[in-house]
Amino acid sequence: MYKRQAKVAVRSSRRDAIDKIKAMKKSGEITEDDESKGEKKVQDITDKKIKEIDSICEGKQKQVMEI
């Protein structure tokens, strides 16, 4: 249950960050290249955090099963 909530929180943060990047592009604060780079960086961070969540939860599940 916590795993799902953590993933939802990370994905929500990703959506918010990408929305801000798109708004900055629309207002002319950043270029199209910067928009693409920003979205890629946000996605890379999201992927890394999702993997961390999976790893932590798998470790905890193994600990519980040992008991």
Summary of the structure (lengths in Angstrom):
residues: 67
radius of gyration: 16.3
end to end distance: 19.7
largest distance: 57.0
contacts: 154
relative contact order: 0.13
helix: 91%
strand: 0%
